[in-house]
Amino acid sequence: FAYILFFKEDIAQEFMEKQHQILVIKQKEAEKLRIIEERKITCPCCKNHFLPDFISFCPNCDFPIEDFEDTTKAEIHIKYLKLPEEKQREYQDELNKIFCFTLSSFLQKSPEQYREEEINRKQQVEKLNIKYGLVS
């Protein structure tokens, strides 16, 4: 007992140092988690909270991250998500038909023709959205 009292380091001091080390480690981990939470974004359609690293769509509902600020597109997508699965498939099939084109047909067109087709596609998409009740 005398040996421990006179020649061993202060046990209370050692305990305090270990507690301080543990506290510092916990603070660093909490800071890392806080930074990760600050980087997360929330999908306006499904309210999923996620990190946008290496993805361009919401992992839950496939809404494009680039359109998160566009409330009109978000409202359309919310209505789309409320459609029955069969109607969603039909909508996607019709949408694919609108945007389906071959590379050779694309390369053969002039910029003016391409712009006209782009305008035509937008009008077709608007009609399709109205058909499925996605816009008023």
N, C-alpha and C positions, 0 to 999 in steps of 0.2 A: 504494500500500500504506500509506504514511504517512497519507494522507487517511482511509482506512478505520479505521486504528488510533486516530487522534486525534479525528475528527469524527463517525464513525458511532456509533450506539447499540451498546451491548454485545450482540453477536450471541448469546452464551450466555444472557443475561438474556431476550432476546426469545424464544429457543427455549423456555426454561423457562416463560414466561408462556403461550405457545401450548399447551404440554403440559398446563399447569394448566387452561386453558380446555377443552381436549378431555376431560380427566378429569372436570371438573365436569359437562359435558354428558352424558357416559356415566353418571355417577352419577344424574343426574336421570332419564334414560331407564330405568335399572335400577330406580329407585324407582317409576316409573310402572308398569312391568311387574310389580313385586312387589305393588303395590296391586291391579292387575287380577287377579293370581293369587289373592290373598286373597279377592276377591269371588266367585270361581268356586265352584260347588257341584258335587257328584258325585251322579249318579243311582244310587239303590240297586239298580236292576234291571240296567242295562247298563254301569254304572261310567263313563259318559261324563262328562267334566269340562267344564263350560260356564258362561258368564255368564247369569244369569237375567233379563237386561234385556229387557223388553217381550215376554216369553213366559211362558206358564203351564204348559207341558209340556216334558218332555225332548225336544230336537230329534232324538234318535236313536231312542227307543222310544215316545214319546208318553205317558209316565207323568206324571200331574199332579204339579207341584212341591208343591202343598199336601199331598200324601200321602207325601212323602219320609220322614217320621218314622213312618208307619204300616207296621210290618213285615208285618202280615197282608196288606194290600193289595199290598205290594211282592212278597211270595212268590207271590200269585195272579198278578200281572202277569208275573213271571219264568216261571211255568209256562205262561202264555198265550203268551209269546214263543217257547217251545219247541214249541208246537203247529205242525203243518204249515199252510201258507198257506190251504189249503182249509178246514180246521177253524177257523182264525181268522176267515175270512169267515162261516162258518156261525154261529159264536159271536156275531159282531158283528150279523148279521142278526137273530138271536133276541133279542139285547140291545136292538136298535132297536125291535123289536115290543113289548117290555116298556115302554119309555119313550116310545113314540109316543102323543101325544094332541093334540087340537085345542085352540085357544085358547077356542073357544066352550064346549066340554065342561068345560074347566078353570074358566071363569068361572061356570058354572051350578052348580057343586058347593059345598056348605057346607064350612067348615074341618074339620068332623068327618069328612065323606066324603073329603076330600082326605087327611087323616091316615091313614084306613083304607086308601086306595089306596096311599099311600106305604109302609105296613107290608106290604101285599100285594106291592108291587114288590120290596121288600127280600127277601121270602121267595122270589119267583120268581128273583131274581138268585142267591140262595144255591143253589137247586135247579139252576139253569143251570151254576153253577160246579162243583157236584158232578157233573153230567152230563158235563162236559168234563174232569173230573179235575183241576180247579184247586184244589180243597180236599179234605181227607180226610173 
